[in-house]
Amino acid sequence: MKYFNKIIYWNKLNFDQQTKILLRPVLKKNSIIKKTVSDIIENIKNLGDQALKEYSFLFDKCNLNDFQISEKDILLSSLQLSNKLKNAILVAKKNITRFHKAQILSPIDIETQIGIRCQQINLPLNSIGIYIPGGTAPLFSTVLMLAIPAKISGCKKIILCSPPPISSEVLYTAHICGIDKIFQVGGAQAIAALAFGTDTIPKVDKIFGPGNAYVTEAKLQVSSMLNGTAIDMLAGPSELLIIADDTANPDFIAADLLSQAEHGSSSQVFLLTPCIELAEQVIISLHRQLKNLSRLSEILESLKNSTIIITENLFQCIEISNLYAPEHLIIQTKSPRDMLNYISNASSIFLGLWSPESAGDYASGTNHVLPTYGKSITNSALGLADFQKRILIQELTSQGLIKLSNTLEILSSAEKLQAHKNAVKIRVDYLKRKI
């Protein structure tokens, strides 16, 4: 059975057809989801823990008296995991920590002119909430990606929420990352609790983490409110685009395409290549590898959104890639690093034969929380800066103010802001009287 055989020639398409090929899967705006989430948020604001208990019973079939996971249960989670898995998690933690520590910014402290000192300091956010989805896959890797930069940044309060029952993998990973406040609360109700606080769950300043349509809608709504809680980003379906030439390995490419296709039915993958022979070999390999994969239904739905595009040359591949602005970009060419100078839009890039996207998802060190849906045109991968805020400082001496005063008075007069000018002039006049 042929699951996938979608090869198109880019230059045979008109502009409208080319645009259509690169469209993301439509994320249906469900008015029912919007209304449901709005009601949940309102109930959590008004009823707090009582509403949380009702929603836990309704959605998670759990009758909970205590949302917080005890320290004892957190410590016991280690016993449920093999040493092999724990060691692998520790390797990932070490690499992610090393990469994110390298992102620590030095303070700026300069004299822009004599008597005028300007500074920039970076302070951690006071409190953050981390949301880890439940479901069939325990996303303990996302705990690493969020908790590690939060701790390095110096965030004082880190709260983790995840639907019950929280897996031992998530509990263990949270523990080794230094998170000791873990609550078994999921869905839109968890986002609302983090945004507004309850008697049990503290209010936070910013919420991080992916989730389903209800979680995403809840993040959107709470961040849109007056004085609402900030969020990291609105995560969309996973994306992968591969640029390859005739030196690429078709088995590797097929494996990478499938690795992203298995994320879910709305995922999207592309192969761009000037080599039709490679494209045909990739399809053969893809069908062969598919037989051994468990998430077949998700992959097949995802492949309906996906295409192999034959281009005139590699430069056209780059043009198309920059237009699409993928979440993940793999470059399997003879000299992949030489192509970096021409890439302008991508969230995370993987160079060469030996850099599968899976490495970035788990343990190379880079963050896997990335802009999707073409947002990499303006937005960046999650990093240390997302857990901090910049504060600017200036200090002028009397001599520095006098020297700058004429410039300040001219500029404020030009903008017709008399009080601005006066705030300078009154000081200068005072100094002149003292001389």
Secondary structure, DSSP 4 states (H G I P E B T S, - for coil): ------EEEGGGS-HHHHHHHTPPPP----HHHHHHHHHHHHHHHHHTHHHHHHHHHHHH----S--BPPHHHHHHGGGGS-HHHHHHHHHHHHHHHHHHHTTPPPPEEEEEETTEEEEEEEEE-SEEEEE---SSS--HHHHHHHHHHHHHHT-SEEEEE-PSSPPHHHHHHHHHTT--EEE---HHHHHHHHHH--SSSPP-SEEE----HHHHHHHHHHHHSTTPPEES------EEEEEE-TTS-HHHHHHHHHHHHTT-TT-EEEEEES-HHHHHHHHHHHHHHHTT-S-HHHHHHHHTT-EEEE-SSHHHHHHHHHHH--SEEEEESSSGGGGGGG--S-SEEEESTT--HHHHHHTSSS------TTGGGT-----GGGGEEEEEEEEE-HHHHHHHHHHHHHHHHHTT-HHHHHHHHHHHHHHHHH-
